[in-house]
Amino acid sequence: MSFSGHAILALHVAAVIFAIGPGTAAIMSTPRHIRRGNVTVVRHLYAATRIYSAATILVLVFGLILAQMQNDFGKWWVSVSTTLFVVAAVLLVLIMRDQRKAITALENPASPVSGTTPAPVAPASQAGPADAASASGTAPEDAPGNGSTAGGGREGDEERPGRSANSVIKEAARVAAVERGRIASLSGIVGLIWLVTLVLMVFK
């Protein structure tokens, strides 16, 4: 192998070590911190995943250049390795999408990702008599929903916001748990792909 071939091989190996290694570690660490609810760490892991996933393109570029220099494009292991790399790249995109969803669910439980939105609050100018009386600390006896009137249900009305907030929190936790499971599964597949590719490169 010529000097340029050795240089490309060194760059190829360096890209594998400094791009694929840390990127895989960041992805596999994400589910643990999602379970703990540590959104700050999850956000940093998402940023690291984006950076290292983009850097893995250098692995493919240097690998293709090296295969071209050694006239190995027609060999089966090059085709298999390239195909596996493309599959891993698609899975990395899905993982980053799931990381974003998990971050959104952890940061804002009432966000659209959880399928719920907070109830709108009516402005003071549009508030009805019952709302105005409630704000002043008094409630008219004939106001709708007053517990003293027939058919009134103020106690039930007061329980609805509590139940709504509780359901929002539970839904956000469910979304985070689903994304955590998806990331764990996909990261295992990506790690297996990198391992198979490494075996092909070493024992070709």
C-alpha positions as a printed Julia matrix, in Angstrom:
204×3 Matrix{Float64}:
   0.0     0.0    0.0
   1.28    3.45  -0.92
   1.79    6.34   1.47
  -1.49    7.94   0.39
  -3.25    4.63   0.99
  -1.85    4.42   4.5
  -2.89    8.03   5.13
  -6.49    7.37   4.01
  -6.58    4.21   6.1
  -5.4     6.16   9.15
  -8.08    8.78   8.59
 -10.69    6.07   8.14
  -9.75    4.4   11.43
  -9.58    7.76  13.23
 -13.08    8.64  12.0
 -14.36    5.31  13.32
 -12.79    5.9   16.74
 -13.68    9.56  17.22
 -17.1     9.61  15.52
 -18.8     6.22  15.8
 -17.51    5.4   19.28
 -18.65    8.54  21.16
 -21.84    8.77  19.12
 -22.85    5.23  20.04
 -22.06    5.92  23.71
 -24.24    9.05  23.68
 -27.16    7.19  22.11
 -26.98    4.27  24.52
 -26.83    6.64  27.51
 -30.0     8.49  26.49
 -32.64    5.99  27.74
 -31.18    5.96  31.27
 -31.4     9.73  31.62
 -34.89    9.82  30.09
 -36.0     7.39  32.78
 -34.5     9.67  35.43
 -36.22   12.71  33.9
 -32.91   14.57  33.54
 -33.87   16.72  30.57
 -30.65   18.76  30.69
 -28.47   15.7   30.15
 -30.84   14.34  27.49
 -30.57   17.64  25.63
 -26.77   17.46  25.68
 -26.84   13.83  24.53
 -29.12   14.83  21.65
 -26.67   17.53  20.59
 -23.78   15.05  20.82
 -25.73   12.52  18.75
 -26.29   15.1   16.02
 -22.61   16.07  15.89
 -21.21   12.54  15.89
 -23.85   11.26  13.48
 -22.8    13.93  10.99
 -19.15   13.03  11.58
 -19.8     9.37  10.7
 -20.11   10.47   7.07
 -16.32   10.78   7.11
 -16.12    7.05   7.83
 -18.05    6.3    4.64
 -16.1     8.84   2.58
 -12.66    7.6    3.63
 -13.8     3.99   3.3
 -14.99    4.51  -0.27
 -11.79    6.34  -1.18
  -9.71    3.52   0.26
 -11.77    0.9   -1.6
 -11.29    2.86  -4.83
  -7.54    3.07  -4.33
  -7.3    -0.69  -3.68
  -9.77   -1.63  -6.43
 -12.08   -3.36  -3.93
 -15.39   -1.96  -5.15
 -16.33   -5.26  -6.77
 -15.89   -7.28  -3.6
 -18.92   -8.44  -1.62
 -17.79   -7.15   1.77
 -17.61   -3.57   0.45
 -21.19   -3.78  -0.82
 -22.4    -5.28   2.47
 -20.57   -2.69   4.56
 -21.94    0.2    2.48
 -25.49   -1.15   2.74
 -25.18   -1.57   6.51
 -23.87    1.98   6.82
 -26.9     3.35   4.97
 -29.24    1.37   7.22
 -27.42    2.67  10.31
 -27.7     6.25   9.01
 -31.47    5.9    8.65
 -31.73    4.49  12.17
 -29.68    7.41  13.52
 -32.17    9.84  12.0
 -35.03    7.97  13.72
 -33.14    8.0   17.02
 -32.62   11.77  16.85
 -36.33   12.21  16.14
 -37.2    10.13  19.22
 -34.72   12.12  21.31
 -36.45   15.35  20.29
 -39.86   13.92  21.23
 -38.57   12.76  24.6
 -37.05   16.19  25.31
 -40.33   17.89  24.41
 -42.3    15.55  26.68
 -39.9    16.1   29.59
 -39.7    19.88  29.19
 -43.37   20.64  28.64
 -45.88   17.94  29.64
 -48.74   19.96  28.09
 -47.05   20.2   24.68
 -48.69   18.85  21.51
 -46.37   15.83  21.56
 -48.35   14.42  24.46
 -51.62   14.98  22.63
 -52.99   17.47  25.15
 -53.05   21.22  25.49
 -53.64   23.39  28.52
 -57.14   24.81  28.91
 -57.44   28.43  27.73
 -58.0    31.08  30.36
 -60.7    33.64  29.6
 -59.67   37.29  29.89
 -61.04   39.25  32.82
 -63.09   41.45  30.46
 -64.93   38.39  29.12
 -65.48   36.74  32.48
 -69.09   36.09  33.41
 -70.84   37.14  36.63
 -69.95   33.87  38.33
 -66.27   34.31  37.44
 -66.26   37.9   38.65
 -67.91   36.91  41.91
 -65.43   34.06  42.32
 -62.5    36.43  41.78
 -63.87   38.76  44.45
 -64.26   35.92  46.93
 -68.08   35.81  46.84
 -70.5    33.78  44.77
 -74.11   34.71  44.02
 -76.65   32.22  45.15
 -78.32   32.04  41.74
 -75.05   31.67  39.8
 -74.89   28.53  37.61
 -72.78   25.81  39.12
 -73.21   27.11  42.69
 -73.41   24.27  45.17
 -76.56   25.8   46.77
 -78.64   25.6   43.59
 -80.32   22.56  42.17
 -78.18   20.82  39.66
 -75.13   22.79  40.78
 -71.82   21.04  40.62
 -69.13   23.44  41.77
 -67.3    20.71  43.63
 -67.12   18.6   40.47
 -66.05   21.61  38.45
 -63.2    22.24  40.83
 -62.0    18.66  40.48
 -61.77   18.74  36.69
 -58.61   20.91  36.43
 -56.82   18.6   38.88
 -57.78   15.52  36.91
 -56.81   17.22  33.63
 -53.35   18.19  34.91
 -52.84   14.71  36.28
 -53.77   13.12  32.95
 -51.41   15.47  31.11
 -48.52   14.49  33.36
 -49.31   10.8   32.93
 -49.5    11.17  29.16
 -46.14   12.97  29.06
 -44.59   10.2   31.15
 -46.05    7.62  28.79
 -44.62    9.39  25.73
 -41.19    9.63  27.36
 -41.3     5.93  28.25
 -42.24    4.98  24.68
 -39.44    7.06  23.21
 -37.01    5.61  25.76
 -37.88    2.09  24.63
 -37.56    2.98  20.97
 -34.17    4.62  21.47
 -32.91    1.63  23.46
 -34.01   -0.8   20.73
 -32.67    1.23  17.82
 -29.37    1.95  19.57
 -28.87   -1.79  20.06
 -29.45   -2.4   16.35
 -27.06    0.4   15.38
 -24.4    -0.96  17.72
 -24.8    -4.42  16.19
 -24.46   -2.95  12.69
 -21.22   -1.19  13.64
 -19.9    -4.43  15.14
 -20.69   -6.45  12.0
 -19.07   -3.79   9.84
 -15.96   -3.84  12.02
 -15.72   -7.63  11.69
 -15.99   -7.33   7.91
 -13.24   -4.72   7.84
 -10.87   -6.77  10.03
 -11.46  -10.26   8.6
 -12.1    -9.39   4.96
